[in-house]
Amino acid sequence: MTVVTPDSADYIATLKLEGVNSDMSAHRKPTALKLLHGNRKSTLNPNEPKFSGTPKCPTWLHPLAKKEWQRVMSEFAHTGLVTVPDQAALAAYAQAYARWRQAEEQIEREGQLVKEPVVTRSGNISGWRWKKHPAVTIAKDERAAMIATGRLFGLNPSSRTSLHVPEQEAPSYDADDAEFDAQFEPTTVQ
């Protein structure tokens, strides 16, 4: 009997047959993000579904998460990258941000270590020992979740350096605008 382990060629071949990337690190980018990265047109998916609309900030988010939502959405406003179906992923990012901030604030107030009683089998306290504050683990986990969900939107420094955001077009100025402006120009009295 052959044992199939995650390192074996049979396991990797099975994953490839099932359409699973064996290193699990390469995620497909949406076309809008590929365009911002300046990818070749041949690598773009012309049949990718196109969604529209701007997601609304969920009312149930923590106040810190709502602030982060607004900050991120103000940055994405001109890119068209974030649409209504992205609401849950952006909410997960914002909520992870809020929890990370709360845990970090608690660590600042209370320290990275907490005193824990050493209890004997009879239930008596025989002394004290120091252990890692639970907020340290929460901060670590929420930071990882924030970074992972932020990566979906290109919110890490390496993704940002490769973005090619088109410059915003200046508003066009035509004859109608000139006539409108002429109505308000000061006239000289002789």
C-alpha positions in Angstrom: 0.0 0.0 0.0 1.3 3.4 -1.0 1.1 6.2 1.5 0.2 9.5 -0.1 1.6 12.5 1.8 1.3 16.2 0.9 4.9 16.0 -0.3 4.5 13.1 -2.6 4.2 13.4 -6.4 0.9 11.4 -6.3 -0.7 13.9 -4.0 0.4 16.9 -6.1 -0.7 15.2 -9.3 -4.1 14.6 -7.7 -4.4 18.2 -6.8 -3.5 19.3 -10.3 -6.2 17.0 -11.7 -8.7 18.6 -9.4 -7.6 22.0 -10.5 -6.0 22.9 -7.1 -2.7 24.9 -7.0 -0.3 22.7 -5.1 1.6 25.6 -3.4 -1.7 27.4 -2.6 0.0 30.7 -2.7 -1.0 32.0 -6.2 -4.5 33.5 -6.1 -6.1 34.8 -9.2 -6.3 38.6 -9.4 -9.5 40.3 -10.6 -9.2 42.0 -14.0 -9.5 45.5 -12.5 -6.5 44.7 -10.3 -4.6 43.3 -13.3 -5.3 46.5 -15.2 -4.0 48.6 -12.3 -0.9 46.4 -12.2 -0.3 47.0 -15.9 -0.6 43.4 -17.0 -0.6 42.5 -20.7 -4.0 42.4 -22.3 -3.5 38.7 -23.2 -3.6 37.8 -19.6 -6.9 39.5 -18.9 -10.2 37.6 -18.7 -12.6 39.2 -21.2 -15.5 37.1 -19.7 -15.0 38.1 -16.1 -18.3 39.2 -14.6 -18.5 43.0 -14.2 -20.2 44.2 -11.0 -21.2 47.8 -10.2 -22.2 49.9 -7.3 -20.4 51.0 -4.2 -20.8 48.7 -1.1 -22.5 50.3 1.9 -20.8 50.2 5.2 -22.6 47.6 7.4 -24.3 49.0 10.4 -23.1 46.2 12.7 -19.4 47.0 12.3 -17.5 48.2 15.3 -17.0 52.0 15.3 -13.2 51.6 14.6 -14.1 49.2 11.7 -16.5 51.8 10.3 -13.7 54.4 10.3 -11.3 52.0 8.5 -14.1 51.2 6.0 -14.5 54.9 5.2 -10.7 55.4 4.9 -10.3 52.5 2.5 -13.3 53.3 0.4 -12.2 56.9 0.0 -8.9 55.5 -1.4 -10.7 53.1 -3.8 -13.4 55.6 -4.9 -11.7 56.5 -8.2 -10.4 52.9 -9.1 -13.7 51.1 -9.5 -12.1 48.1 -7.9 -14.5 47.6 -5.0 -18.1 46.8 -5.8 -21.2 45.6 -4.0 -20.2 41.9 -4.0 -17.0 42.8 -2.2 -18.9 44.1 0.9 -18.3 41.0 3.0 -14.6 40.8 2.3 -14.1 44.5 3.0 -16.2 44.2 6.2 -14.0 41.3 7.3 -10.9 43.4 6.7 -12.3 46.4 8.6 -13.5 44.2 11.5 -10.1 42.5 11.8 -8.5 45.9 11.8 -10.8 47.1 14.7 -10.1 43.9 16.7 -6.4 44.2 16.1 -6.4 47.8 17.3 -8.4 46.9 20.4 -6.0 44.1 21.3 -3.0 46.3 20.8 -4.5 49.0 23.0 -5.2 46.5 25.7 -1.6 45.2 25.5 -0.3 48.8 25.8 -2.5 49.3 29.0 -1.9 46.0 30.6 1.5 44.8 29.2 2.4 41.7 27.2 2.5 39.4 30.2 0.0 38.6 32.9 0.4 37.0 36.3 -1.2 33.6 36.7 -1.6 31.7 39.9 0.1 28.3 40.2 -2.5 26.0 41.8 -1.6 22.7 43.5 -3.7 19.6 43.1 -5.4 20.4 46.4 -6.5 23.7 45.0 -4.2 25.9 47.0 -2.2 28.7 45.3 1.5 27.9 45.7 2.8 30.9 43.8 2.6 32.9 40.7 4.0 32.7 37.1 4.1 35.0 34.2 2.4 34.1 30.9 1.6 35.7 27.6 -1.4 38.1 27.7 -4.3 36.6 25.7 -4.6 39.9 23.8 -1.1 39.2 22.3 -2.6 36.1 20.5 -5.7 38.0 19.5 -3.6 40.8 18.1 -1.5 38.3 16.2 -4.5 36.5 14.8 -6.4 39.6 13.8 -3.3 41.1 12.2 -2.9 38.0 10.1 -6.6 38.1 9.1 -6.3 41.8 8.3 -3.3 41.3 6.1 -4.9 38.3 4.3 -8.1 40.1 3.5 -6.3 43.3 2.7 -4.2 41.4 0.2 -7.5 40.7 -1.7 -7.7 44.4 -2.4 -4.0 45.1 -2.9 -3.6 46.7 0.5 0.0 45.7 1.1 3.1 47.7 0.2 4.3 45.2 -2.5 1.0 45.3 -4.3 0.8 49.1 -4.1 4.2 49.6 -5.7 3.1 47.6 -8.8 -0.2 49.5 -9.3 -0.5 51.7 -12.3 -3.5 53.9 -11.5 -4.6 55.9 -14.5 -4.6 59.7 -13.8 -7.9 61.2 -13.4 -9.0 63.2 -16.4 -9.4 66.9 -16.1 -13.0 68.0 -16.6 -13.7 69.0 -20.2 -14.4 72.7 -20.9 -16.6 73.4 -23.8 -18.5 76.4 -25.4 -21.5 76.0 -23.1 -19.2 76.3 -20.1 -17.6 79.5 -21.5 -21.1 81.0 -22.0 -22.1 80.1 -18.4 -18.9 81.6 -17.0 -19.3 84.8 -19.1 -22.6 85.5 -17.3 -20.7 85.9 -14.0 -17.6 87.8 -15.1 -17.4 91.3 -13.7 -18.1 94.1 -16.1 -16.4 97.4 -16.0 -18.4 100.5 -15.6 -17.3 103.5 -17.7 
